Structure formats: C-alpha cells, structure tokens
Amino acid sequence: RSDGFHTVQHSITGFTGIVAIQGTLAVDPVDADWFTIYTEPHSTVTNVIASNFTGNYVWVRAVVSSWTDGTVNSITLNH
C-alpha cells in the first residue's frame, strides 16, 4: 500500500524466544541488507499477538531467534 501501514499477527503456544520483523529496501537482498523493524520477546506465552508498523519496504520477513521452548503456529502479514 502507498500508506506503508502493515499488520503482523503471530500465533504462539508456550513460546519462549524472540519474534522479530525485518525489512529491506533492496530488490535482491543479501544478509547485510536486512534491518530490524521491531522485536517481540516472549517468555512461555500462549497467545495471538497483532502488531502494526509503518514503512515502505521492498521485502518484509519474520525471524524467530533465541527459541528455547514452545511453538510458533503461524505468522501472517497484512499490508
């Protein structure tokens, strides 16, 4: 969208770790092109969480890190 408004929803069960949303302005990105838009740390959480962010990016991705327990059931993006 031209307004750059995005919503990300992730569903987690007993999850301990970090869900980060990253973006890039590169058409054919390499690892160095990605930057973190925001992070959501969790400690043994079961929930469906929605977050909003604004920006005009070429690509957006979710990265799960520091995972020690639980499940990420889904991550969806609405833009």
N, C-alpha and C positions, 0 to 999 in steps of 0.2 A: 504494500500500500504506500501511497505517496506520503501519508502522515507518519509512517515509521512506527506505528503502535503495534506491539506484539503481546500476546499472552502465551505463557508456557504453563502447562499443567503436568505435574508428575504425581503418580500414584505409587506409594511405598508401603511395605509391610515389614515391621520390625527392623527397619533400616537404620544402620549406623554408618555414617560416611558423609561425603560431600557431593552434592549435585551442583555443577557449575554450568552456566550458559556462556558460550563463547561466540564471538563474531569475527568476521574478516571483511575487508574491503577488496581483497584480491580475487580475481576471477579464477585463477588456478592456484589456490593457496598451498604453501608448504607450512611445516610446523611453526616456523618463526612468524608467520603472518597472523596467527590467531591471537586474540586478546580476550580477557575475561570481562564479560558484561556484568555479571553478578554471581554470587555463590550462596548456596543454602546448606549450611551444616546441619546434620541431624544426629540425634542420639536415641536409638531404639524407638523410632517413630513409626506409627501406622496411621496414614492419613492420605488425603488427596489435597495437594497444595497447588494453588494458582498464583502466578506472579506476572506482573506486567513490566515491560520495558519499552523504551522508545529509541529508535535509531534506524537508519537506512543502511543495511548491510547487504553484501553480495551473498554471503553464506552465514548460517547460524547453526551451531551444534551444541549438544549436551554432552558433558563429560562427567563420569562418575569416578571419584577418587577417594582414597582413604577408606575404602569399603572394608568393614570388618564383620558385618552381620546383616541379615535380612535380605529383602528382595526389592528391586525396582521393577514394578509391574509394567509401567508404561510412562513415556514422556511424549507429550504432544505439543505442537506449536500451532497457534492460530495467528495469522498475520494478515 
